[in-house]
């Protein structure tokens, strides 16, 4: 997820200038069904919990979530890991497929 204009202003206030191509257009949003919001929100919070390896010719390749890291994030944000686990697995698989398409 790229930072929007509001986040870019916050970075600027700290003296960090983001390149314009890194700032998301306001139209980049997406709709989430109410029943899926908690899973999508948890997935986005776990954005830094990916396992990755370096593959010659492909660069950095994500191989899936670091589930211990995901559980720690869910615990710190007072979410129920067992409830979110099935949806997070589905989103992980979809994200891995999308990452593979970009290679």
C-alpha positions as CSV (number, residue, x, y, z in Angstrom):
1,X,0.0,0.0,0.0
2,X,1.4,3.4,-1.0
3,X,1.0,6.4,1.3
4,X,-1.6,8.9,0.3
5,X,-1.4,12.7,0.2
6,X,-2.1,13.0,4.0
7,X,0.8,10.6,4.8
8,X,3.0,12.5,2.4
9,X,2.3,15.7,4.3
10,X,3.2,14.0,7.6
11,X,6.5,12.8,6.1
12,X,7.1,16.3,4.8
13,X,6.6,17.7,8.3
14,X,9.4,15.5,9.5
15,X,11.6,16.7,6.7
16,X,11.2,13.6,4.4
17,X,10.1,14.3,0.8
18,X,8.5,11.4,-1.0
19,X,8.9,11.1,-4.7
20,X,5.5,11.9,-6.4
21,X,5.3,8.4,-8.0
22,X,5.3,6.9,-4.5
23,X,2.2,8.8,-3.4
24,X,-1.1,7.0,-4.1
25,X,-3.8,8.6,-6.1
26,X,-7.0,9.0,-4.1
27,X,-8.8,6.7,-6.6
28,X,-6.6,3.8,-5.6
29,X,-9.0,2.7,-2.8
30,X,-10.9,-0.6,-2.9
31,X,-14.2,-1.7,-1.4
32,X,-14.3,-4.3,1.4
33,X,-17.5,-6.1,2.4
34,X,-18.3,-5.5,6.1
35,X,-17.9,-9.1,7.0
36,X,-14.4,-9.2,5.6
37,X,-13.1,-5.9,7.1
38,X,-11.5,-7.4,10.2
39,X,-9.5,-9.9,8.1
40,X,-8.4,-7.3,5.5
41,X,-7.4,-4.9,8.3
42,X,-5.4,-7.6,10.0
43,X,-3.8,-8.6,6.7
44,X,-2.7,-5.0,6.0
45,X,-1.3,-4.7,9.6
46,X,0.8,-7.9,8.9
47,X,2.5,-6.3,5.8
48,X,5.9,-6.6,7.5
49,X,5.6,-10.2,8.5
50,X,6.5,-11.8,5.2
51,X,9.2,-14.5,4.8
52,X,11.4,-13.6,1.9
53,X,14.5,-15.1,0.1
54,X,16.8,-13.8,-2.5
55,X,16.6,-15.8,-5.7
56,X,19.2,-15.2,-8.4
57,X,17.5,-13.8,-11.5
58,X,14.3,-13.1,-9.6
59,X,15.5,-10.9,-6.7
60,X,13.6,-10.9,-3.5
61,X,10.8,-13.5,-3.5
62,X,8.2,-13.7,-0.8
63,X,7.5,-17.2,0.3
64,X,4.6,-16.7,2.7
65,X,3.8,-15.2,6.1
66,X,6.1,-15.6,9.1
67,X,3.2,-17.0,11.2
68,X,4.9,-16.4,14.5
69,X,5.2,-12.7,13.5
70,X,1.6,-12.6,12.4
71,X,0.5,-14.0,15.7
72,X,2.5,-11.5,17.6
73,X,1.0,-8.6,15.5
74,X,-2.5,-10.0,16.1
75,X,-1.9,-10.4,19.8
76,X,-0.5,-6.8,20.1
77,X,-3.6,-5.5,18.3
78,X,-6.0,-7.5,20.5
79,X,-7.3,-9.6,17.6
80,X,-8.3,-13.3,17.8
81,X,-5.7,-15.2,15.7
82,X,-7.9,-18.4,15.5
83,X,-10.8,-16.5,14.1
84,X,-8.7,-14.6,11.5
85,X,-6.4,-17.5,10.5
86,X,-8.6,-19.0,7.7
87,X,-9.1,-15.6,6.0
88,X,-5.5,-14.7,6.3
89,X,-4.4,-18.0,4.7
90,X,-6.7,-17.2,1.7
91,X,-5.3,-13.6,1.4
92,X,-1.7,-14.9,1.8
93,X,-2.3,-17.3,-1.1
94,X,-3.8,-14.6,-3.3
95,X,-1.0,-12.2,-2.5
96,X,1.7,-14.8,-3.3
97,X,0.0,-15.5,-6.7
98,X,-0.1,-11.7,-7.4
99,X,3.6,-11.4,-6.4
100,X,4.5,-14.3,-8.7
101,X,2.7,-12.5,-11.6
102,X,4.9,-9.4,-11.1
103,X,8.1,-11.4,-11.5
